[in-house]
Amino acid sequence: MSITIAGVVKNGVVVPMASLPEGAQVEIRLSELPGGETPVPAARPTPAELRRMPREQRQVILAAAAEMAEHDYRSDKELNSFEAFSEEERYDDKFDSR
């Protein structure tokens, strides 16, 4: 029986998007999409799976996700065209932590 688990390569290391069982035999296939687009992972780790992963593996996965989202945030102004604070809240001293 074989299953497909997507992953990313960061600094020459393959990082799977889901936990692999200890001792599993793996076969790596390189996927390429026209135009150099990044393939969408078939399986993504759940938040609980991410929390159980070693810190380095988590950071690689989250960095890859941030890279994939960067283009959307730079090109779609609706994703970042809001103000986090109103004009009054921005200069309100009662929440000042000094």
N, C-alpha and C positions, 0 to 999 in steps of 0.2 A: 504494500500500500504506500502511495506517495501523496504528500500534501505540498501545496505551494505556500511559501512564506516569503513575502517581499522583504527587501532590506535596502540599505544605502551603504555606499562606500565613503568613508571619511578618513583622510590621511592614510589611505591604502588598506584600511581595515574594513571588512564586511560586518555590518551591524544589522542583525535581523530585526524586523518590526514586531516580532513576537518571540517569546521564550522558546528555546529549543530544548528537547530532552537530552540529558547527559548521555554521551556516547552515540548520538544520532549520526548517521552517515548523510552527508549533504552533497548536492551537486549544484554548482553555481552556473547560472546562465545569465549572460549580459543582455539586457533589454535595451533596444534603441528605438526611439520614436522619431518620425520625420520632423525635421526642423530643430532637432536637438532638445526637445521637451523632456522633462523628467517624467518617467512613468509614475502613475498613481499606485501606491502600494495596495496589494490585494487584501492584506490583513493588517490592521492597525492595532497596536496594543491598547488595552483599556487603561484608564487612569490607575486602576489597582495594579495592573501588570507593570506599568511604568514605575510605580513606587517600589516594587519589589526588585527592579533591575539595579545593577551596580550604577553608581553615580555617573561614571564615564559613559556608559552605554546610554543612559537617559539623556545626557547632555548632547550626544551625537544625534540622537533621534529628534530631540527638540530643536537643535540647530538646523537640521535638514528641513523640518517642518516650517521653521521661520524663513528659511531661504525660499521655500516654495510659496509662502504667503507674501513675501516682500513685493513681488511684482504687482499683486492685487492691491496692496495698500498704497503703492506709489501711483498706480494708474487709475484707481477707482476712488474719486474724491469723496463719495458718499461714505466710505469706510472710515475716513478720518476728518470729515468736515464739521465735526461737532465741537462744542466747548465743554470741557469737563466741569468748569465752574462758571457761574454767572458773574457779571461785572461786579456785583455787590460782594459776593463770596470771595472773589480774588483779593480784595483789599480789606477783608474783615479781620481785625486784630484779635477778636475773641478766640479764634482757633489757632492763633500763633503759638508755636511750641517753644518759643524763647523763654 
